[in-house]
């Protein structure tokens, strides 16, 4: 009985005394006073030796890392991806080697142009990025909720994004500079037709589709290549908000999409998306009506039908938003064996710009941050730099080749050579049919949208373009209406009517 009581007393002491956590500095030194600074007397000045005060304030001053230049305002969640259909004839990626394979994923959704803290329901494309933690390394599929984009050459990207941010004089967002830019770049029309439809204001993140948008490639075990587009189809139903609903939510609940995602997962209503692909052979690409690598164009589903691949389920809210969402870094260059790139100009530009942005925002060793760390072993000769937290590879050599380790390149992962269309380097502004910016937007308006969606789209265009002002107002409106007329005359005339603008198609 005595030993039982002693044991009970020990367990109580262990639970109440030993488990109490001590307040310490970042180096682990216990600290006795958190609420009051050390001063020279009750009313005296603060002493420089109060190291905890300085450590706390110095860290506080550095708590905000640079926000993303684009996609700053976002939400994220963890989950799983499960392969449901055999696509091994297209790719040798181990993830897709058999039906039933699974891996952990992190998905991040975002608005594109808004700063952190901006409203979730702004009329803006939505980022749709997924990190697949596979046995062959991390695969990042970084896209949007639209299958196309405003531009098709990365050299235009910075200028385009500047028009979505703040006017350098007024420090306010400006519909004038947006429409000035769009009207001078008619390749933007297809994305504009999507953005100013109801799809431009999705009903939260759970109820929208996602797209890789770019053309990618797959390579199979015979070293054969096909071109691929990725589609995530929401299994919650694709629901949107009207412009009025989106505006109301901006005031009532600017974090609407974030709240909707977290509440659904916390309640066990795990959102799911079906991953599908379109496949085009290299021979088919040669005869495709448009450039198959043009980000402002789609591949018609009637010609290139969707093929089922798998299902993504999000079932865990990150424990710490900053550590696991704000520090998450998605790179289109993060690919695994059997999945590869294409000549898509915008994709080629992102292969450079995304990891470069992460190195600026998070540091040279951002891949060592736990949320970005692959689950497979990493062997390379990258050393040093700020925030090296993996032991810096100890005493292993930092050069290759060397006589001390057995790390070697695996030739089995080599992709087939890509045939180039030309051996002449120049600044090409278009390829054959690349200047057709109107056929697909016209088809989207006439054949895809129903009557109510057409009315909403026209109303949304009128609402935005009515804010164009300044001495160039009429010139900008007339130029943009000219683009609308080339896509669909009815569309242009209805927008002109709403603007009370005298336009001759």
Secondary structure as UniProt FT lines:
FT   HELIX           2..13
FT   HELIX           14..18
FT   TURN            26..27
FT   TURN            42..43
FT   TURN            48..49
FT   HELIX           51..60
FT   TURN            61..62
FT   STRAND          74..83
FT   TURN            88..90
FT   HELIX           94..96
FT   TURN            99..100
FT   STRAND          102..111
FT   TURN            116..117
FT   TURN            120..121
FT   STRAND          126..134
FT   TURN            135..136
FT   STRAND          137..144
FT   HELIX           154..156
FT   HELIX           157..164
FT   TURN            168..170
FT   HELIX           175..184
FT   HELIX           186..188
FT   HELIX           189..195
FT   HELIX           198..200
FT   TURN            204..207
FT   STRAND          210..211
FT   STRAND          216..219
FT   TURN            221..222
FT   STRAND          225..234
FT   TURN            235..236
FT   HELIX           243..252
FT   TURN            254..255
FT   HELIX           256..266
FT   TURN            267..268
FT   STRAND          272..281
FT   HELIX           282..287
FT   TURN            292..293
FT   TURN            295..296
FT   TURN            301..303
FT   STRAND          307..316
FT   HELIX           322..326
FT   TURN            332..333
FT   TURN            337..338
FT   STRAND          339..340
FT   HELIX           345..362
FT   TURN            364..365
FT   HELIX           366..368
FT   HELIX           370..372
FT   TURN            386..387
FT   HELIX           391..393
FT   TURN            394..395
FT   HELIX           411..413
FT   TURN            432..435
FT   HELIX           439..443
FT   HELIX           444..448
FT   HELIX           451..465
FT   TURN            466..467
FT   TURN            471..472
FT   HELIX           473..487
FT   HELIX           489..499
//
